[in-house]
């Protein structure tokens, strides 16, 4: 398993090894030992699966507040996404900055997003499915988010505002400057 650090070093791209033959392939997509050796000691407690019918679907930018903070390990099982992580840790030198990466079934890569980040993605093709692990259970009372087109973040999304497919909830999320301090 290869693990690459992005411009915000706590966010990582994970490339599991894939072993194929005439029957198909085998891949170990998660190993607690390999992650710990790469400095990621998180314990994942829940797996989620998301399907988006249309290209240009934006989900996010979401997070969970303390005490139910979630780190995520996201992989695409069908299709492609532009995945974004925004640092919300007030004490971090990268507070308010974002990193993005294309994650795809074909590319066989994953993205690790630590706790203290808002996370979201935009589907780059129709019928995209993602599977992701989280380090805490969903807690509606701690659910939060940041508006995907917050001009202070200036995320370089691959879809125009008028073409994006969004939930009503995601359309109404606050801007970063309107959030209280969330993560020390």
Number of C-alpha atoms within 10 A of each C-alpha: 16 12 17 13 14 14 12 18 10 15 23 22 20 23 17 17 14 12 10 10 7 5 6 7 9 11 12 10 15 15 11 13 11 14 17 12 10 15 10 15 12 16 14 17 11 13 14 10 13 12 16 19 12 16 20 24 22 27 22 25 21 20 25 24 17 13 9 18 21 25 23 22 20 23 25 25 19 17 21 25 27 20 25 25 27 27 24 24 18 14 10 14 10 15 15 19 18 21 17 21 17 19 26 23 17 11 12 17 21 26 27 22 24 22 26 24 30 26 25 21 25 26 30 21 16 16 14 23 20 21 16 19 20 23 19 18 14 14 13 9 9 13 14 18 23 26 18 29 17 14 10 11 17 12 17 13 18 15 17 10 13 6 10 18 19 16 12 8 11 19 16 12 19 15 16 19 12 9 12 7 12 15 16 9
